[in-house]
Amino acid sequence: MNAPSLAELPSSIQHELFGVMRVPTFADVELAAERIAPYIRRTPLLFSRSLSERTGARIWLKPECLQITGSFKLRGAFNAILSLSQAQRQNGVIAYSTGNHGQAIAWAAATLGVQATIVMPADAPKNKVKKALEQGAKVVHYDRMTQSREEIGMQLLAETDATLIPPGDFPEVLAAQGTVALEALQDLPADDLAQLGLFAAPCGGGGMMAGCNLSLAALSPQTRCVAVEPAAFDDTVRSLASGTRQSNPQSADSICDALQAVTPAELPYAINGLRLSQAVSVSDAEVLAAMRFAIEDLRLVVEPGGAVALAALLAGKLPLEGRSAVVVLSGANVDLPLLSQALA
């Protein structure tokens, strides 16, 4: 079964908070790849013999856990800030994030001499907060159970002349996240690219999956695209089933802090709702097992949210059909106590 095309993709959407927003194209992904190349690490594409033998398919891993700042989010952060005018950079940037996007914005802003303010939940992993502060960013905390990070971000925006850079609803962020798939497709051997049946990646707000869908639609349109979420935050699973964006209850909880979006971001869902072949969810126990597998077999440290696609693969939840597959490991920023839990 081929993935749907992007032929019907609109050129823009009417965003609930931000008004008219341009929908990026594959050309934007290519521009982003060129723009961010001097600032990010081109992560390798790794063939896993053990996973291939286990699944009966050729499995390739894209380890964004090896990216600078330990997450793919740095790609979008640099592209977003580099796209701003000099006057906009002088006024600073604001981001809201459970951790990785904020840390990436802090790093990119410090590198480019821009002041950053990051809105982070009070229960964000301490290592992610610490790393943002170390880059000179100002951190504003909020209670994810009672407050909206989007509303706080808009309030800060109204009080300043800074530019708000959300983790998903920003065309340049989304386009740059698509370079994850672009690199993978460029690095795949020709035989594997010709029979690439699956591309699977973690999904929170959906920004990386949407950007990668742009690359896949252009370069490997036959490939099935599968988003993977924590079971408690399966809003994309339910959104695809219903045809409209669904929300998670405020009481939802998971060890996958990087994927705790309330609902699919509007701009990514304009692409994912059309292009995604499927979305699946995994339990926290399956995630812990995947984190342990990553350390013991792959010699890679992967955070819970970064391990969900691997967890789905190990749990037999991905449609392989004996064809080649690319699985994204999206981040490495895990607190040591949780890493110890995975190893235990």
C-alpha positions in Angstrom: 0.0 0.0 0.0 1.5 3.3 -1.0 1.3 6.4 1.2 -1.1 9.1 0.1 0.4 11.9 -2.0 0.6 15.6 -1.2 -1.2 16.7 -4.3 -4.1 18.2 -2.3 -1.9 20.0 0.2 -2.9 23.6 0.6 -0.4 26.4 0.2 -1.4 27.9 3.6 -3.7 27.3 6.6 -5.7 29.5 8.9 -4.1 28.9 12.3 -6.3 29.4 15.4 -3.7 31.6 17.1 -1.3 32.8 14.4 -3.6 33.6 11.5 -2.6 32.7 7.9 0.4 30.4 8.0 2.4 29.1 5.0 2.6 25.4 4.5 6.3 24.5 3.6 7.3 22.4 0.6 10.1 20.0 -0.2 12.0 23.0 -1.7 11.9 24.5 1.8 13.5 21.3 3.2 16.3 21.5 0.6 16.9 25.1 1.5 16.9 24.3 5.2 19.5 21.5 4.6 21.8 24.0 3.0 21.2 26.7 5.6 21.8 24.6 8.7 24.7 22.5 7.4 27.4 24.5 9.1 25.7 24.4 12.5 24.4 20.8 12.9 25.8 17.3 12.8 24.9 15.1 9.9 24.0 12.0 11.9 24.9 8.6 10.4 22.5 6.1 9.0 23.2 2.8 10.8 22.3 -0.7 9.6 21.3 -3.0 12.4 22.0 -6.7 11.7 20.4 -7.8 15.0 17.1 -6.0 14.3 17.1 -7.2 10.7 17.5 -10.8 11.8 14.9 -10.3 14.4 12.3 -8.8 12.1 13.1 -10.4 8.7 13.5 -7.0 7.1 16.5 -4.7 6.5 16.4 -2.2 9.4 18.3 1.1 9.2 18.4 3.5 12.2 18.7 7.3 12.0 20.2 8.2 15.4 19.4 11.8 16.1 20.3 10.9 19.7 23.8 11.7 18.4 22.8 15.2 17.3 24.3 18.3 19.0 22.2 19.0 22.1 21.1 15.3 21.9 18.0 15.9 19.7 16.8 16.5 16.1 15.2 19.7 17.4 18.5 21.6 16.8 17.7 21.5 13.0 14.5 23.4 13.3 15.9 25.8 15.9 18.8 26.9 13.7 16.7 27.2 10.5 14.1 29.3 12.3 16.5 31.8 13.8 18.6 31.9 10.6 15.5 32.8 8.7 14.9 35.9 10.8 16.0 39.4 9.8 18.7 41.1 11.8 16.2 43.4 13.4 14.1 40.4 14.5 17.2 38.7 15.9 18.0 41.8 18.0 14.6 41.6 19.6 15.2 38.0 20.7 13.1 34.8 20.4 10.6 33.0 22.6 9.9 29.3 22.6 7.7 26.9 24.6 8.9 23.4 25.0 8.9 20.3 27.2 12.6 20.4 26.9 14.4 19.4 23.7 13.0 22.3 21.5 13.8 24.8 24.3 17.3 23.5 24.7 17.8 23.6 21.0 16.5 27.2 20.7 18.8 28.2 23.6 21.8 26.6 21.9 21.1 28.1 18.4 20.3 31.5 19.9 23.6 31.5 21.9 25.5 30.5 18.8 24.0 33.3 16.7 24.1 35.9 19.5 20.3 36.1 20.1 18.6 36.3 23.4 16.1 33.5 24.1 13.3 33.0 26.6 12.1 29.4 27.0 8.7 28.5 28.5 9.1 25.0 30.1 6.9 22.9 32.4 7.8 22.9 36.0 8.3 19.1 35.9 10.6 19.1 32.8 13.6 16.9 33.2 16.2 18.8 35.2 19.0 18.1 32.7 17.0 19.8 30.0 16.3 22.9 32.1 19.9 23.1 33.2 21.3 22.9 29.6 19.0 25.7 28.5 20.1 27.9 31.4 23.8 27.1 30.6 23.3 28.6 27.2 22.2 31.9 28.7 18.4 31.5 28.0 15.8 32.8 30.4 13.5 30.0 31.6 9.8 30.6 32.5 8.1 27.7 34.2 4.4 26.7 34.1 2.1 24.1 35.5 1.2 21.8 32.6 -1.9 20.6 34.5 -3.5 24.1 35.0 -1.8 26.4 32.4 -1.3 26.5 28.7 2.2 27.0 27.3 0.7 28.5 24.1 -1.2 31.1 26.1 1.9 32.0 28.1 4.0 32.2 24.9 1.4 34.6 23.4 1.4 36.7 26.5 5.2 37.0 26.5 5.0 37.8 22.8 2.5 40.6 23.5 4.8 42.1 26.1 7.9 42.1 23.9 9.0 42.5 20.3 10.5 39.1 20.3 9.6 36.3 17.7 7.7 33.3 19.0 9.1 30.0 17.6 6.8 27.1 18.5 8.1 23.5 18.2 5.7 22.6 15.3 3.7 25.6 14.1 6.5 27.4 12.3 7.2 26.7 8.6 11.0 26.9 8.9 11.1 24.6 11.9 9.0 22.0 10.2 11.0 22.2 7.0 14.3 21.7 8.8 13.0 18.7 10.7 12.4 17.2 7.3 16.2 17.1 6.8 16.2 14.0 9.1 14.5 12.0 6.3 16.3 13.8 3.5 19.7 12.7 4.9 18.4 9.2 5.5 17.2 8.8 1.9 20.4 10.3 0.5 22.5 7.8 2.6 20.5 4.7 2.0 22.1 2.2 -0.5 20.3 2.2 -3.8 18.8 -1.3 -3.4 17.3 -0.3 0.0 15.9 3.0 -1.3 14.2 1.2 -4.1 12.4 -1.2 -1.7 12.0 1.2 1.2 8.6 0.1 2.7 8.6 2.0 6.0 9.7 5.2 7.6 8.8 5.3 11.3 9.5 8.1 13.8 8.4 9.5 17.2 5.5 11.9 17.2 4.5 14.5 19.7 3.2 17.7 18.1 4.1 16.1 14.7 6.6 18.6 13.4 9.4 16.1 12.5 7.0 13.6 11.0 5.4 16.4 8.9 8.8 17.6 7.6 9.9 14.1 6.9 6.7 13.5 5.0 7.7 16.3 2.6 11.0 14.6 1.9 9.4 11.1 1.5 6.7 12.3 -0.8 9.3 13.9 -3.0 12.0 11.2 -3.0 10.3 7.9 -1.9 6.5 8.3 -2.4 5.9 4.5 -2.2 7.1 4.4 1.4 4.6 4.0 4.2 5.0 6.7 6.9 4.1 5.7 10.5 4.1 8.0 13.5 4.6 6.4 17.0 3.3 7.9 20.2 3.2 7.0 23.9 -0.1 5.2 24.8 -1.2 8.0 27.1 -0.6 10.7 24.5 -2.1 8.9 21.4 -3.7 12.1 20.0 -2.4 11.4 16.5 -3.6 7.8 16.5 -7.1 9.1 17.5 -7.0 12.1 15.1 -6.3 9.9 12.1 -9.1 7.6 13.1 -11.6 10.4 13.5 -10.4 12.7 10.8 -10.1 15.7 13.2 -7.5 16.8 15.7 -8.0 15.1 19.1 -6.7 16.2 22.5 -5.2 14.3 25.4 -6.7 14.6 28.9 -4.8 16.9 31.3 -4.3 13.9 33.6 -2.4 12.0 31.0 1.1 10.9 32.1 4.0 9.1 30.5 7.8 8.8 31.0 8.0 10.1 27.4 8.3 13.8 28.4 9.4 14.9 25.0 6.1 13.7 23.4 3.6 15.1 25.8 1.8 17.4 23.4 -1.9 18.2 24.2 -3.0 17.8 20.6 -1.4 17.6 17.1 0.0 21.0 16.1 -2.1 22.6 13.4 0.6 23.1 10.7 2.1 19.6 11.0 -1.3 18.0 11.0 -2.2 19.8 7.8 0.5 17.5 6.3 0.3 14.5 8.5 -3.4 14.2 8.3 -3.0 13.7 4.5 0.3 11.9 4.3 0.6 9.5 7.3 -0.2 5.9 6.5 -0.7 5.0 10.1 0.0 6.0 13.7 0.6 3.5 16.6 1.2 3.8 20.3 3.5 2.0 22.8 3.4 1.5 26.5 5.9 2.9 28.9 7.0 -0.6 29.6 7.7 -1.2 25.9 9.7 2.1 25.9 11.8 1.1 28.8 12.6 -2.2 27.0 13.6 -0.3 23.9 15.9 2.0 25.9 17.6 -1.0 27.4 17.9 -2.7 23.9 19.4 0.5 22.6 22.1 0.5 25.2 22.9 -3.2 25.3 22.7 -3.9 21.5 23.2 -0.6 19.7 25.5 1.1 22.3 23.3 4.2 22.1 21.6 6.2 24.9 18.1 7.1 23.8 15.6 9.0 25.9 12.0 7.7 26.3 10.4 9.9 23.7 13.2 9.2 21.3 12.8 5.4 21.7 9.1 5.0 20.9 9.6 4.1 17.2 12.2 1.5 18.2 9.8 0.2 20.9 7.0 -0.2 18.3 9.5 -2.1 16.1 10.5 -4.5 18.9 6.9 -5.0 19.9 5.9 -6.0 16.4 3.6 -3.0 15.8 5.2 -1.7 12.6 4.1 -3.0 9.1 7.4 -4.3 7.7 6.3 -6.9 5.1 9.9 -8.0 4.6 11.0 -4.6 3.0 13.6 -2.2 4.1 12.8 0.3 6.9 14.2 3.4 8.5 13.5 4.0 12.2 14.3 7.3 13.8 15.9 7.5 17.3 15.0 11.1 18.0 16.8 12.1 21.2 19.2 11.2 24.0 18.3 13.6 26.8 17.3 11.3 29.7 17.7 11.9 33.4 20.0 9.3 35.0 17.4 7.9 37.4 15.1 7.0 34.5 18.0 5.5 32.6 18.9 3.4 35.6 15.2 2.3 35.7 15.5 1.2 32.1 18.6 -0.8 32.8 17.1 -2.4 35.9 
